Structure formats: C-alpha cells, structure tokens
Amino acid sequence: MQLLLSNLLRNAMQAIEGYNDGKIVVHASISDKKPFITITDNGCGIAPERLKDIFLPFYTTKEKGSGIGLSLCRQIMLLHGGELTVESNPQKRITTFIITFPAA
C-alpha cells in the first residue's frame, strides 16, 4: 500500500508542476461499507483517449517514465481484492484516482 500511495502522490506532484495554483487533495471515507481513498490534483489532466491505456504495462506519456507505476498500482489493488480507477477532465484540470477496498 505504501508503494501505491507513494506512486500516486508522486504522479500528482508531477502533474501540478508548473502551475502556480497546483493542489493535491487526499480524501478517505467509506461508501456502501467499502473504504476508499481519492487522490485529486488540478494539474494537466489525462486526455480521454489515453485513459484506457494508462494502466497498461510500459505505457507512459512521460519522457523519462517506464510505464510500470500505474500498472503495478492496479495489480497491488487487485491482489488486495480492491480496485484502482481514474477519472480526468483536462479542460477543468481535475484528475482523481480512486482506490477502493473490499467491503469491511
């Protein structure tokens, strides 16, 4: 879990780089007996056509990226019986990764 959170926060920090109003919000709660954590940033966003690929191994949009981080994060959640999803709206500069755990 530490690796997963560290990677998502690092990605969010990279996304807000260069924005004077850059912000990252981490929220934890429970819905329908399922704990979840969201990590939201107001960086550049992820283009809709790229959303389907970002969890694929070796897919990256970063110049020095390996494409392992998000794929590994999703695998970690699957192994814990949860899931990792993402929502992004580049026009509104909002991206949210949702970490959902199995029902408690």
N, C-alpha and C positions, 0 to 999 in steps of 0.2 A: 504493500500500500504506500509506503514511503516513496518508493521509486515512481509510482503512478502519480502521486500528488506533486512530487518534485518536477517531473517532466511536464505536467500540465501547467504548473505555475511558471516554469522556465519559458514554455511556449507563449504564455500570456504576456510575460515581460518582454519577449522579443516582438510580439505583435504591437505593443504600445510604444515601442522605441520610436523616437522622433516626434511623438505627439505631446504637446505641452499639457494637454488635459488628460493624459493617459491614466486609466484607472483599472484596477482589478478588484473584483468583489468575490469573496468566497462565502457561500451560504450553506448551512447544513440544516436539515429538517427531516420530518417523517410524513409521508403521504400514503394512505391506504396500507398502513403498517410496514411500509418499505422505507428504510432510511435512505437518504440521498444527499449528495453534495453537489453544488453547482459552482463552477468557476467561470466568471463572466469578465470579459475585457472589452474595452472600447477602442481596440486597435483597428487594423486594416480590414479585418474580416476574411472570410473564406468564400470565394466565388462559388455559386451554386453548382456549376459543372465540376468542381473539384471535391465537393463534399462526399461524393460516393467513393472517392479514391483515397482519402486521407488516412484510412485505417489499413490500407494495403501495405504489406512489407515492401520496403525500399522505395516507396513513393514519397517524394519530397518536393517542396517548392523552394526550399532554402538552398542558397549557393553552397554552403558547407554542411548541409544536412545529410543524414544517412538513410532516413526513411524508416528507422527502426522504432523510434519513440512511441508514436501513437499506436502502431501495430502491437507493440509489447504491452502498452497500457490496456488495450482492449482485451488481449489474452489474459492479463492478470485478472481483470474483472470477470471474464468468463470462467476462469478457474475458481473464483470465489463465488460463483453462482449468480453474479450480478451482470450489469451491462454498462457500457460506456457509449454515450451518444453525443451528438453535437448539433447545435442549431446556430446558423450565422446569417446575418443580414449586413453585407458590406456597405450598402447605402446608408444604413443607420449606424454603422460602425459598432455592431454588437455581435459578439460571439460567446456562446455558452456551451461548455462541456458539462454533461450531466452524468454523474457517477451514481448508479442505482444499485443498492444492495438487496439481497433476498429479504423477504418479509421476516420480521423479528418474531 
